[in-house]
Amino acid sequence: MLTELVHQKNCKKNNLVTDLSTGEVACSNCGAVSDEKSFDSGPENSLQINENYLTSRVGQKISLKMADMGLSTLIESKNKDATGKTLSTENRRMFYRLRMWDRNSRYKNSSQSYQKAFILLDAIRTKLGLPESVVEHTAYLFRKISGKKLLSGRSTIGIICATTYIACRLTNTPRSLQDVALAGNIKRKTLQSVYRFLVRELDIYPETYNPHEFVSRISKAIHVSEKTERIAFSIVSLCEKKGISASKNPLSIAAAAVRLAVVKNNEKVSQRKISEASGISTVTIRERANEIKNGLGGEI
């Protein structure tokens, strides 16, 4: 036990003191040191990133969105061991080579491409408000694309935007093609071209979005009443039953349903405002609304 110290004959006290730097437990009266050392139950990493790690003895979790997946090493430049003693000449030479290899491994081409791509991914995530699951899935797809040697000769921002859109489709996170294109500051046609290429090469067939997922988004953007939003949901459900929304852009169907719901509930919201909120042109909204009215007839 830590309290079992070999005291001097004239020492009758048992005042234990722990040296935090060496972990030794000693008597403060006679200086006798215990054979056993204390164990630090605090956090292992002194550079805490956030409050979640203050009570943990492990570092941050492994993440695909980081270039080194959170497993980076840090070899200090001090040529001293854990007790503060200077390293021998042979050990100094060995650690010099270890530092050089560690530095070179961090700056190899594959790591640099990952660092650039994941910095762009973090910016897109902030603009679109993407959840952690979508970001991790995007990083996984990007690493898979890199492993297939599909990055050469192609824009990194185009690849990362296309993989983000694919991940949104696979995880059923409602983000339109135009949203991702605006967040990545690229043309929509360029994003469509890269998306088709990646879907073909990765052999992925993501399902189309459901128009229900965009009704709330458009309704909140134009500030309509809850009654109007419920009417829009009903119109979309009727369109699905009649097969009117098949092979149509789900965002355009949602925008047209909101437009019809606004007219039915006698709210003063212009068609241009719905167009700006959804990113669908007024001509397309008008055409989809006419198709819905002709297909549903008096059921609206």
C-alpha positions in Angstrom: 0.0 0.0 0.0 1.0 3.6 -0.5 0.8 4.3 3.2 3.3 1.6 4.1 6.5 3.6 4.3 9.8 2.6 5.9 10.3 5.4 8.4 13.4 6.2 10.4 13.3 4.9 13.9 12.8 8.4 15.4 9.9 9.3 12.9 6.5 8.7 14.2 4.5 10.8 11.8 2.9 9.6 8.5 2.3 12.8 6.5 2.3 11.7 2.9 3.2 14.1 0.1 2.9 13.4 -3.6 5.3 14.8 -6.2 3.2 15.6 -9.2 6.1 15.7 -11.7 7.6 12.3 -10.8 4.6 10.6 -9.2 6.6 9.7 -6.0 4.9 9.4 -2.6 7.1 10.4 0.3 6.8 11.2 4.0 7.0 15.0 4.6 8.7 14.4 8.0 11.6 12.0 7.4 11.7 11.9 3.6 11.1 8.1 3.2 9.9 7.3 -0.3 7.3 4.6 -1.1 8.2 1.9 -3.6 4.9 2.4 -5.4 4.0 5.5 -7.4 0.7 7.3 -7.6 -1.5 7.2 -10.6 -2.9 10.3 -12.3 -6.6 10.0 -12.8 -6.9 13.4 -14.5 -7.1 14.0 -18.3 -4.1 12.6 -20.3 -4.1 15.5 -22.8 -3.3 18.9 -21.3 -4.4 20.7 -24.4 -8.2 20.3 -24.1 -10.2 21.2 -27.2 -13.6 21.6 -25.6 -15.4 20.9 -22.4 -16.3 17.3 -23.4 -12.8 16.1 -22.8 -12.2 17.8 -19.4 -13.1 14.6 -17.5 -11.8 12.1 -20.0 -8.5 10.3 -20.0 -8.5 9.9 -23.8 -8.1 12.3 -26.7 -10.6 13.2 -29.3 -12.5 10.5 -31.3 -11.3 9.2 -34.6 -12.9 11.2 -37.4 -12.8 10.7 -41.2 -13.2 14.5 -41.8 -9.6 15.0 -40.5 -6.6 14.4 -42.8 -5.0 12.2 -40.2 -8.3 10.9 -38.8 -7.3 12.4 -35.4 -4.3 10.1 -35.0 -1.6 12.7 -35.4 1.7 12.5 -33.5 3.6 15.2 -31.9 7.3 14.7 -31.1 8.6 17.6 -29.0 11.9 19.3 -30.0 13.2 19.0 -26.5 15.8 16.2 -26.2 14.7 15.2 -22.7 12.8 12.2 -21.3 9.8 12.1 -19.1 11.9 12.7 -15.9 13.6 15.7 -17.4 17.0 14.1 -18.0 18.9 14.8 -21.2 18.9 12.1 -23.8 22.1 10.3 -24.8 23.8 11.1 -28.2 22.4 7.9 -29.8 18.8 8.7 -28.7 19.1 12.3 -29.8 20.1 11.1 -33.3 17.3 8.5 -33.4 14.6 11.1 -32.3 16.0 13.6 -34.9 15.2 11.0 -37.7 11.8 10.2 -36.1 10.9 13.9 -36.2 12.0 14.2 -39.8 9.9 11.1 -40.9 6.9 12.4 -39.0 7.2 15.8 -40.7 7.6 14.3 -44.1 4.6 12.0 -43.6 2.4 14.9 -42.7 3.2 16.8 -45.9 2.9 14.0 -48.5 0.7 14.6 -51.5 -2.3 12.6 -50.3 -2.4 14.3 -46.9 -2.2 17.7 -48.5 -5.2 16.9 -50.8 -7.2 15.7 -47.8 -6.3 18.8 -45.8 -7.5 21.1 -48.7 -10.7 19.1 -49.3 -11.7 18.9 -45.6 -11.1 22.6 -45.1 -13.5 23.2 -48.0 -15.9 20.7 -46.5 -15.9 22.5 -43.2 -16.8 25.7 -44.9 -19.7 24.0 -46.8 -20.9 22.4 -43.6 -21.1 25.8 -41.9 -23.1 27.4 -44.8 -25.5 24.5 -45.2 -25.8 23.6 -41.5 -25.1 19.9 -42.2 -25.2 17.4 -39.3 -22.1 15.4 -38.3 -23.3 12.2 -40.0 -23.5 13.9 -43.4 -20.0 15.3 -43.0 -18.5 12.0 -42.0 -20.2 10.3 -44.9 -18.9 12.9 -47.3 -15.4 12.4 -46.0 -15.8 8.6 -46.4 -16.9 9.1 -50.0 -14.0 11.5 -50.7 -11.5 9.0 -49.4 -13.1 6.3 -51.5 -12.8 8.5 -54.6 -9.2 9.3 -53.8 -8.5 5.5 -53.5 -9.9 5.0 -57.0 -7.6 7.6 -58.4 -10.4 9.8 -59.6 -9.1 13.1 -58.3 -6.4 13.7 -60.9 -7.3 16.5 -63.4 -10.4 17.5 -61.5 -11.3 20.4 -59.3 -11.2 19.7 -55.6 -14.1 22.0 -54.8 -16.2 20.3 -57.5 -15.5 16.8 -56.2 -16.2 17.8 -52.5 -19.4 19.6 -53.5 -20.6 16.6 -55.5 -19.8 14.2 -52.7 -21.6 16.5 -50.2 -24.7 16.4 -52.4 -24.4 12.6 -52.7 -24.1 12.2 -49.0 -27.2 14.4 -48.5 -29.2 12.2 -50.8 -28.0 9.0 -49.2 -28.7 10.2 -45.7 -32.0 11.9 -46.7 -30.9 15.3 -45.7 -32.9 17.8 -47.7 -30.4 20.0 -49.5 -30.9 20.9 -53.1 -28.3 21.0 -55.9 -28.6 24.7 -56.0 -27.9 25.0 -52.3 -24.7 23.0 -52.5 -23.6 24.9 -55.7 -24.1 28.3 -53.9 -22.3 27.0 -50.8 -19.3 25.8 -52.9 -19.4 28.9 -55.2 -19.4 26.8 -58.3 -21.8 26.6 -61.3 -24.8 24.3 -61.1 -24.0 22.7 -64.5 -20.5 21.9 -63.3 -21.8 20.3 -60.1 -24.3 18.3 -62.1 -21.6 17.0 -64.5 -19.3 16.0 -61.6 -22.3 14.4 -59.7 -23.2 12.2 -62.7 -19.6 11.2 -63.1 -19.2 10.2 -59.5 -22.5 8.3 -59.3 -21.5 6.3 -62.4 -17.9 5.6 -61.1 -19.0 4.7 -57.6 -22.0 2.7 -58.7 -24.3 4.6 -56.3 -28.0 5.1 -57.0 -29.4 7.6 -54.4 -33.1 7.9 -54.1 -34.9 11.2 -54.9 -36.1 13.5 -52.2 -39.6 13.5 -51.0 -41.4 16.9 -51.7 -42.7 16.8 -48.1 -39.1 17.6 -46.9 -39.1 21.0 -48.6 -42.6 22.2 -47.8 -41.7 23.3 -44.2 -38.5 24.9 -45.4 -40.3 27.1 -48.0 -43.2 27.9 -45.7 -40.9 29.1 -42.9 -38.9 31.2 -45.4 -42.0 33.1 -46.7 -43.6 33.3 -43.2 -47.0 31.7 -44.0 -49.4 30.4 -41.4 -49.5 26.9 -40.1 -52.8 26.3 -41.7 -51.3 27.1 -45.1 -48.4 24.8 -44.4 -50.9 21.9 -43.6 -52.8 22.6 -46.8 -49.5 22.4 -48.8 -48.7 19.0 -47.1 -52.1 17.7 -48.1 -51.6 18.8 -51.7 -48.3 17.0 -51.9 -49.8 13.9 -50.5 -52.6 14.0 -53.1 -49.9 14.5 -55.8 -48.1 11.4 -54.7 -51.3 9.3 -54.7 -52.2 10.5 -58.2 -48.6 10.0 -59.5 -48.3 13.7 -60.5 -45.0 14.2 -58.7 -43.3 11.2 -60.4 -40.1 12.2 -62.3 -40.5 15.8 -61.3 -38.2 18.0 -59.3 -39.4 17.5 -55.7 -38.5 21.1 -54.9 -40.6 22.4 -57.7 -43.6 20.3 -56.6 -43.2 21.6 -53.0 -43.0 25.2 -54.3 -46.1 24.7 -56.4 -48.0 23.1 -53.5 -47.1 26.1 -51.3 -48.3 28.5 -54.0 -51.7 26.7 -54.3 -52.0 26.6 -50.5 -51.3 30.3 -50.2 -54.0 31.1 -52.8 -56.5 28.7 -51.1 -55.9 30.3 -47.7 -56.1 33.9 -49.1 -52.7 34.9 -47.9 -50.8 37.7 -49.7 -47.6 36.1 -50.7 -46.3 36.8 -54.2 -45.1 34.1 -56.5 -41.7 35.8 -56.8 -41.2 35.5 -53.1 -41.8 31.7 -53.2 -39.4 31.5 -56.2 -36.7 33.3 -54.2 -37.2 31.0 -51.2 -37.2 27.8 -53.2 -34.7 28.6 -56.0 -37.3 27.6 -58.6 -38.2 30.0 -61.4 -41.7 31.5 -61.4 -42.4 29.9 -64.8 -41.7 26.4 -63.4 -43.8 27.1 -60.3 -46.7 28.2 -62.6 -46.4 25.2 -64.8 -46.3 22.7 -61.9 -49.2 24.4 -60.2 -51.3 24.1 -63.4 -50.3 20.4 -63.7 -51.4 19.8 -60.1 -54.8 21.6 -60.6 -55.5 19.7 -63.8 -54.5 16.4 -62.2 -56.4 16.9 -58.9 -59.3 18.8 -60.2 -61.7 19.7 -57.4 -59.8 17.7 -54.7 -57.6 20.6 -53.7 
